[in-house]
Every structure is written in structure tokens, then in C-alpha cells.
């Protein structure tokens, strides 16, 4: 247990330190610094890391500073307090700030993923797993009101399972559930990559279901900025989105092995072989969009999930919270 806690603690620090900030080399001179706060550091976001590692942001004249927030609440706080220029997180966070009456609320301008990126990990192998098997069991879940937890509850509802028929432990901090599961807590845990595959390779768990497959297409993560930032720096956002689209194009046009080699510097604690396995798993479930346009139908689906979870009482205007101008331009060949 001590070894696993140390391992995941070390992983946490590695991700936190891997920010790409503070560059003082001459090649960064003359470039516009952009502070990006990501909700988590995961292979789930491969197209973004491809854009970073292949130098697409630099070619657009941007000096990208990446910081991991470890939770949508923390990432959103960084954007609202101007500690970050752009946030990358579940787009439900933008709806919450809008409903709470924030004057300079955030607007989503690019959608990256179209499926949930987490997996249900069991303590034992279950080749014939069905969601009904969770009844009477304990699952290490996510933060109330966060996309991981809401998508999980959405799947339960779709399968006719009530929340009171199982125990969902939400007491563990984001990013620490895998270590807790290795330490003996819970019958199941919901994990992003690389944690799901790492648990498998250690023999501590087995992936038995994909929330991405079983929830269907969901606008899981997007890039956002405050209204003020979009109004004051449209050229920066346009360049940023264009670099992202190049990362999306690369992922759609290359094999998992090639993608894994490109993004390996972002995940030095994992082998290229493990990253390849994870990228392949995500690619096979059509995780990444071909473009970054956040469609209104996707936004409506998200609102339905929020209302099912009883964290949203009524729909909010798509026009206020989504800007497709930059993604539309970037998608044009």
C-alpha cells in the first residue's frame, strides 16, 4: 500500500511539474505567451499533446504554458481569476458559472473529446460484466456535479439501476482513486488513462467496461476562455485553435504507435508500448472529433445529463456559452 501511494504521489508531482512554463530560450522570444490550465494530464487528450510536441503552437507564434489543475473546479477558478488565459475541462463547469451569475463568464470555443474517457475497473476479472452487477457493491466515483460522476449516473439510469442500490464513494480526491483502489478500497473504481491500464499491469484491477462506449457521444471536454479574453485576444484564440486542429488532424491520420511516440515526452513514466495500447483503446471507441466545432445538439445532450443529475434546473442559451467561429475557421482546409 505504501509503494502504491508513493508511486501515484510521484506521478502527481511529475504531471504537476510538466507545465512547459518558464521557458526563456531565444526561440520563445517574440511569441505570445498563453497560459493554459488543463483539468487533468491524461492520454485522453492526445491531440492537444501532439500539437504541443510537434511544435504547432510555436509555429503559430504562441509560447504555451501548460499547468494541470487537477479538477474542473480548480481549472475554472484559474480562468476566472485570470491565473490562466484558457481552460480545458468538462464544459459543464461553464454552465455552472453562467447560472451562478458570473458577469465575465466563460465561453467554450473548441470541443476536443466526444466520448467519456474513463473506464470501470473491477477488482476481479469479469468477462461477462453487466452494469446490473454493481448493485450491492461499492464504487469509487467522482466529484458530485463533475462529468465523470454524472456520466456514470447517466449510464446507471439508462440501465435501470438506482443510485441507492449501490454505494458510490465520493470522498476521495480527484486523481487519488487509483491509489485508494490499490490499497483495498472499493469493489470497483472509475479511472481515466493511464491509471486504468496501470492498475491492470500491476494486477490490481481489470477494465470491465468503457463509460465512453456505454454513454454514447457526449461533449466531454472543451477549451474555454472568458468573454473578455475572447473579445480582447481573438487573434490568439484563432491561432491556438488552428494549432489544436492540426493536432486533431495528425491523430486522425496516424496509427496509435506513431501517436504514442509523439506524446511519450508528456508521459515519460509510461512506456511507448503502454501509451500505444491506451491510444488504440481510445481511438477504437471514436473518442476524438474530426473538428473542434461544438455543435448545439451536443450542448443540448449535455444539458439533459445535467438536468437528469438535478444539478441544472433549466436550459441555458447555447449562443451565450458556445462560440464556433474559431473552430469553424480552423476546420476549413
C-alpha positions in Angstrom: 0.0 0.0 0.0 2.8 2.4 0.8 4.5 1.6 -2.5 1.3 2.4 -4.5 0.7 5.6 -2.6 4.3 6.7 -3.2 4.0 5.8 -6.9 0.8 7.8 -7.5 2.2 10.6 -5.4 5.2 10.7 -7.6 3.1 10.6 -10.7 1.1 13.5 -9.4 4.2 15.6 -8.9 5.5 14.7 -12.4 2.3 15.8 -14.0 2.2 19.0 -12.0 5.8 19.9 -12.9 5.3 19.1 -16.5 3.9 22.5 -17.3 6.1 23.8 -20.2 6.1 27.2 -18.4 9.0 29.5 -17.7 10.8 29.0 -21.0 13.5 31.6 -21.5 15.1 30.3 -24.7 15.6 32.6 -27.6 13.3 30.6 -29.7 10.4 31.7 -27.5 11.3 35.4 -27.8 8.7 37.4 -29.8 6.0 34.7 -29.2 2.7 35.5 -27.4 2.6 33.7 -24.1 -0.7 31.8 -23.5 -1.4 30.2 -20.1 -3.5 27.0 -20.4 -4.9 25.2 -17.4 -5.9 21.6 -18.1 -8.3 19.7 -15.8 -6.0 16.6 -15.8 -3.0 15.3 -17.6 -4.2 12.2 -19.5 -3.6 10.4 -22.7 -7.3 11.0 -23.2 -6.3 14.4 -24.5 -3.7 13.1 -27.0 -4.5 15.6 -29.9 -3.5 18.5 -27.6 -0.2 16.9 -26.7 0.5 16.1 -30.3 0.0 19.8 -31.1 2.5 20.7 -28.3 5.1 18.1 -29.1 5.0 18.7 -32.9 5.5 22.4 -32.4 2.2 23.5 -33.8 1.7 26.2 -31.2 5.2 27.6 -31.7 4.6 27.7 -35.5 1.5 29.8 -34.8 3.7 32.2 -32.8 2.5 31.1 -29.4 4.5 30.3 -26.3 2.2 27.8 -24.5 2.4 27.5 -20.7 0.6 24.3 -19.6 -0.5 23.8 -16.0 -2.5 20.9 -14.6 -5.4 22.0 -12.4 -6.4 18.5 -11.1 -10.2 19.1 -11.1 -12.6 21.3 -13.1 -13.4 23.4 -10.1 -9.7 24.4 -9.8 -9.3 24.9 -13.5 -12.3 27.1 -13.7 -11.1 29.2 -10.7 -7.8 29.7 -12.5 -9.6 31.0 -15.6 -12.0 33.3 -13.7 -9.2 34.8 -11.6 -7.0 35.3 -14.7 -4.3 32.9 -13.5 -5.0 31.1 -16.8 -5.9 32.6 -20.2 -7.6 29.4 -21.4 -9.2 26.5 -19.5 -9.6 22.9 -20.7 -12.2 20.9 -18.7 -15.7 19.5 -18.8 -18.0 22.1 -20.3 -20.5 21.6 -17.5 -18.3 24.0 -15.5 -19.1 26.8 -17.9 -22.8 26.2 -17.4 -22.4 26.3 -13.6 -20.6 29.7 -13.6 -23.2 31.1 -16.0 -26.1 30.0 -13.9 -24.4 31.4 -10.8 -24.5 34.8 -12.5 -20.8 35.4 -13.3 -20.6 38.7 -15.3 -17.5 37.7 -17.2 -18.5 34.0 -17.6 -16.5 31.6 -19.8 -17.3 30.6 -23.4 -16.5 27.3 -25.0 -14.7 27.7 -28.3 -13.4 24.3 -29.1 -14.6 20.8 -28.3 -11.9 18.1 -28.1 -13.5 14.8 -27.0 -16.9 13.4 -27.9 -17.0 10.4 -25.6 -16.2 9.9 -21.9 -12.6 8.9 -21.4 -12.9 6.8 -18.2 -13.3 3.1 -17.6 -14.8 0.9 -14.9 -12.2 -1.2 -13.2 -13.1 -4.2 -11.2 -11.0 -6.0 -8.5 -11.6 -9.3 -10.3 -11.8 -10.3 -14.0 -15.4 -10.2 -15.3 -15.6 -11.1 -18.9 -19.4 -11.2 -18.8 -19.8 -7.9 -16.8 -23.1 -6.2 -16.9 -23.9 -2.9 -15.2 -26.5 -4.7 -13.0 -23.5 -6.4 -11.3 -22.8 -3.1 -9.5 -25.9 -3.5 -7.3 -24.9 -4.0 -3.7 -21.2 -3.1 -4.4 -19.0 -0.1 -3.6 -17.7 2.1 -6.5 -15.0 4.8 -6.1 -16.7 7.6 -8.0 -16.1 11.2 -8.9 -17.0 14.6 -7.6 -20.7 15.4 -7.4 -21.6 17.6 -10.3 -18.5 16.6 -12.3 -18.7 15.0 -15.7 -17.1 11.6 -14.7 -19.7 11.1 -12.0 -22.7 12.4 -14.0 -21.9 10.2 -17.0 -21.6 7.3 -14.6 -25.0 8.1 -13.1 -26.4 8.6 -16.6 -25.3 5.1 -17.5 -26.9 3.6 -14.4 -30.2 5.3 -15.2 -30.0 4.0 -18.8 -29.6 0.5 -17.4 -32.5 0.9 -14.9 -30.2 1.0 -11.9 -31.0 3.3 -9.0 -28.2 5.0 -7.1 -29.4 3.7 -3.7 -28.9 0.1 -4.9 -25.1 0.6 -4.7 -22.6 2.6 -2.7 -20.8 5.4 -4.6 -17.8 6.6 -2.5 -17.1 10.3 -3.4 -14.8 11.0 -0.5 -11.5 10.5 -2.4 -9.8 13.4 -4.1 -9.5 13.6 -7.9 -6.5 11.6 -9.1 -6.2 9.6 -5.9 -8.8 6.9 -6.5 -6.4 4.5 -8.3 -4.1 4.5 -5.3 -7.0 4.0 -2.9 -8.3 1.1 -5.0 -4.8 -0.5 -5.0 -4.9 0.0 -1.2 -8.0 -2.1 -0.9 -10.9 0.4 -1.0 -14.0 -0.3 -3.1 -15.1 -3.2 -5.3 -14.8 -1.0 -8.4 -13.2 2.3 -9.4 -13.8 4.7 -12.3 -10.5 5.7 -13.8 -9.1 7.7 -16.7 -6.0 6.6 -18.5 -3.2 5.9 -17.8 -4.5 4.8 -14.4 -6.9 2.2 -15.7 -4.2 0.4 -17.7 -1.6 0.9 -14.9 -3.9 -0.9 -12.5 -4.2 -3.8 -15.0 -0.5 -4.0 -15.4 0.1 -4.1 -11.7 -2.5 -6.8 -11.3 -4.6 -4.7 -9.0 -7.7 -4.4 -11.3 -9.3 -5.2 -14.6 -11.1 -2.9 -17.0 -14.6 -4.4 -17.4 -16.5 -1.5 -19.1 -15.9 1.7 -21.0 -18.1 4.7 -19.9 -17.3 6.2 -23.3 -18.9 3.3 -25.2 -21.9 2.9 -22.9 -22.8 6.5 -22.6 -22.7 7.2 -26.3 -21.5 10.5 -27.8 -21.1 13.2 -25.1 -19.3 16.6 -25.3 -16.9 15.6 -22.6 -14.2 18.2 -22.7 -13.7 21.6 -24.3 -11.5 24.7 -24.3 -12.9 27.9 -23.0 -11.9 31.5 -22.1 -13.7 34.4 -20.5 -15.8 36.7 -22.7 -13.4 39.4 -22.1 -10.4 37.3 -23.2 -12.1 36.3 -26.4 -13.0 39.9 -27.2 -9.5 41.3 -26.4 -7.5 38.5 -28.0 -9.4 36.9 -30.9 -6.2 36.5 -33.0 -4.6 34.5 -30.2 -7.6 32.2 -29.8 -7.7 31.7 -33.6 -4.0 30.7 -33.7 -4.5 28.4 -30.6 -7.5 26.7 -32.2 -5.7 26.3 -35.5 -2.8 24.5 -33.8 -5.2 22.3 -32.0 -6.9 21.4 -35.3 -3.5 20.3 -36.7 -3.2 18.0 -33.6 -6.6 16.6 -34.3 -5.7 16.0 -38.0 -2.5 14.2 -37.0 -4.3 11.9 -34.7 -7.0 11.0 -37.3 -4.3 10.3 -39.9 -1.7 8.3 -38.0 -1.5 5.0 -36.3 -1.6 4.6 -32.5 2.1 3.6 -32.5 3.0 6.8 -34.2 0.9 9.0 -31.9 2.3 7.2 -28.8 5.9 8.1 -29.9 5.0 11.7 -30.4 3.3 12.2 -27.0 5.6 10.0 -25.0 7.6 13.0 -23.6 4.4 14.1 -21.9 4.2 10.8 -20.1 7.8 9.7 -19.5 6.7 7.4 -16.6 4.9 5.2 -19.1 6.4 3.1 -21.9 5.6 3.7 -25.5 4.0 0.3 -25.6 1.6 1.2 -22.8 0.8 4.6 -24.4 0.1 2.8 -27.7 -2.3 0.4 -26.0 -4.2 3.3 -24.4 -4.3 5.4 -27.6 -5.6 2.4 -29.5 -8.3 1.9 -26.9 -9.4 5.5 -27.2 -9.2 5.5 -31.0 -11.3 2.4 -31.3 -14.2 4.0 -29.4 -14.0 7.1 -31.6 -13.1 9.4 -28.7 -11.8 12.3 -30.7 -13.8 14.6 -33.0 -12.5 15.3 -36.5 -13.0 19.0 -35.9 -13.3 21.2 -32.9 -16.8 22.6 -33.6 -19.1 22.4 -30.5 -22.5 21.6 -32.1 -25.7 22.7 -30.5 -27.1 19.1 -30.4 -24.1 18.1 -28.3 -24.7 21.0 -25.9 -28.4 20.0 -25.6 -27.4 16.5 -24.7 -25.1 17.8 -22.0 -27.8 19.9 -20.5 -30.1 16.8 -20.4 -27.5 14.9 -18.5 -27.1 17.8 -16.1 -30.9 18.0 -15.5 -31.1 14.3 -15.0 -28.4 14.7 -12.4 -30.5 17.5 -10.9 -27.6 20.0 -10.9 -29.3 22.1 -13.6 -32.9 23.3 -13.3 -33.5 24.7 -16.8 -31.7 25.1 -20.1 -29.2 27.9 -20.7 -28.6 29.6 -24.0 -26.2 27.8 -26.4 -25.4 31.1 -28.1 -24.1 32.6 -24.9 -21.8 29.7 -23.9 -20.5 28.4 -27.2 -18.5 30.2 -29.9 -17.9 28.2 -33.1 -16.2 30.9 -35.1 -12.7 29.9 -34.3 -13.2 26.1 -34.7 -15.1 26.7 -37.9 -12.2 28.6 -39.4 -9.7 26.0 -38.3 -11.7 23.2 -39.8 -11.6 24.7 -43.3 -8.9 23.2 -45.4 
